[in-house]
């Protein structure tokens, strides 16, 4: 369940030589310079990577803190949105790193949401075969989920996150106060990823989220703080057990096989990632019921929670063949096992590898009955 | 020193969970299918990545062996040459992997020289955040050096190998017989990298290379086999001690700081990599003498060996400022330490971090006196 929040909380993600802290504290953004000085023997150069939406809000504060701590700061500002999580943006980051001549020991800092974090992490993993990187997540989604765990990637036109690396940050620096400049829609989308942790491994947290939804949407400090702490603890626990997703880490992908298909079929222009994951989770819940794994009513319970969160509930109308193709069940892939994350009930996710295309067709058809 | 060759020799590169074999055997190319079946629980799909020069010579043989062993083979054929080791080629490989829908457990096979191996390895490290890859090196340079050790990369317009990963192959499968289709110039360039091992850590091997140069150039089986064995053993020893180049692995970069500058200043159109490394090694040797580290005559001894090998000895004529810029000694980099690999003598390389731009200016000026 959810623990009550403290002023400041630090989780250690213990991955041996790649261990790092998740530091959660209201107002900590303006102390990032000190934090960096705790990690490096002396300040040198660094680059902050952000986007056109976040940079005007927080870059000055981050830069001031870094410069006061002795760092020489370069910037790389990208366009905003999942549809820019591309090879082109990756190239822009590489050009900026080359231009700034960052050496192998000088860090890049991701200041933004999941897209900025994923791209920055991947760039950090590749530039000179790997330089340090720091996450400063600025969206609910990034604070509760994507900034922790070292999954980095860009999208390929034919699939989300297909080009990337497992590459851990040196520090995740979470300031919940920055969430106040988010659009309501962004907050809702992030909350979908928070609810996910309840669904796969913490039924009490799911209930707590449902009960505290209006306070969470209003960014009530106590509720938001507890939500972030709980999610980061779950994420850290899972990643420590299975860093490179050989097994149980896949549970974190609940709603993502369907969700990625939705994002890909709509070319990343219609839904935010968290919204697509919410829709994908509804599909996973219904599939869990239809295949006899979850009790009747599971999908309804989840939908009720999403409705409170103001998340979309209407399934986009694509042909089953399109769904199957977008999820990799195409002719070339006969016999390939697509993993689905299903539920035995709220709080109990599992990995199913025996789902046949026929079950998916039936699932999709049930929305058009 | 050089050990005498056996019909077949296997070195284990012991990197814990990432350990793998270097298998050296004349004629082994046509048994790659069996080799793969020894690594994977059952044959599935794979992709062979090669270039327009190598594919017509060896793809059919590789494909036949793989198909007979039960593998379903896709191909990706790239243009030939260092100047194609680019983001564009990387994108082409990603497109091919997406098109073939390789899963996370299905391997890519690099069939070619250093460029094909470096690009394939980097693509393997990124595609779905990492899939298995196999090296089948087909040049002297790749067989004695680049196929072992897990350095993978592509070039950036402003610097060689700036975008890459440390990502180990699952197997290095070396057939010295394929060298017979190489151009003489390619053989010479590869021999430069073999000589490097003598220069940094094995004076007896350097002498042996000088004494056996004509036999090596003629691809005498016994000499070539001994040369490959000795280099692979040295490479494996170094990589096991320092996989990610925190320290002594940098010795393998003898001649490379200067060599990369030469390649970059000539836009990868004038020299083969091994030729640029040979020129760079002469610079490193002269710098070693000028800074009082190596005895007089060191450069001359190396040049005599290179002359026997038919390697270029004439230094390209660029302004010292261009050299300094190409090696990272620019205005932005004041105070940054550029590492040079120098020699205390033949067989005794070391890392120097205290070389000042003034020493480089004097070095370059000495060629135009």
Contacts between the chains, C-beta under 8 A, distances in Angstrom:
chain1	res1	chain2	res2	distance
A	87	B	87	7.4
A	87	B	91	5.9
A	87	B	94	7.8
A	91	B	87	5.9
A	94	B	87	7.8
A	94	B	156	6.0
A	94	B	162	7.4
A	94	B	163	5.8
A	95	B	156	7.8
A	98	B	156	5.4
A	98	B	158	4.5
A	98	B	159	6.4
A	98	B	162	6.3
A	99	B	158	7.8
A	100	B	332	7.5
A	101	B	328	6.6
A	101	B	330	7.2
A	101	B	332	5.3
A	101	B	333	5.6
A	101	B	336	7.6
A	103	B	336	6.2
A	122	B	126	7.9
A	125	B	165	6.7
A	126	B	122	7.9
A	126	B	126	7.8
A	126	B	163	4.9
A	126	B	164	6.2
A	126	B	165	6.3
A	127	B	162	6.8
A	127	B	163	6.6
A	128	B	162	6.2
A	128	B	164	8.0
A	129	B	151	7.1
A	129	B	153	6.8
A	129	B	161	7.9
A	129	B	164	4.8
A	129	B	165	5.7
A	129	B	166	5.5
A	129	B	244	7.6
A	130	B	165	7.1
A	130	B	166	7.0
A	130	B	244	7.6
A	151	B	129	7.2
A	153	B	129	6.8
A	156	B	94	6.0
A	156	B	95	7.8
A	156	B	98	5.4
A	158	B	98	4.6
A	158	B	99	7.8
A	159	B	98	6.3
A	161	B	129	7.9
A	162	B	94	7.4
A	162	B	98	6.3
A	162	B	127	6.8
A	162	B	128	6.2
A	163	B	94	5.8
A	163	B	126	4.9
A	163	B	127	6.6
A	164	B	126	6.2
A	164	B	128	8.0
A	164	B	129	4.8
A	165	B	125	6.7
A	165	B	126	6.3
A	165	B	129	5.7
A	165	B	130	7.1
A	165	B	165	6.7
A	166	B	129	5.5
A	166	B	130	7.0
A	244	B	129	7.6
A	244	B	130	7.6
A	328	B	101	6.6
A	330	B	101	7.3
A	332	B	100	7.6
A	332	B	101	5.4
A	333	B	101	5.6
A	336	B	101	7.6
A	336	B	103	6.2
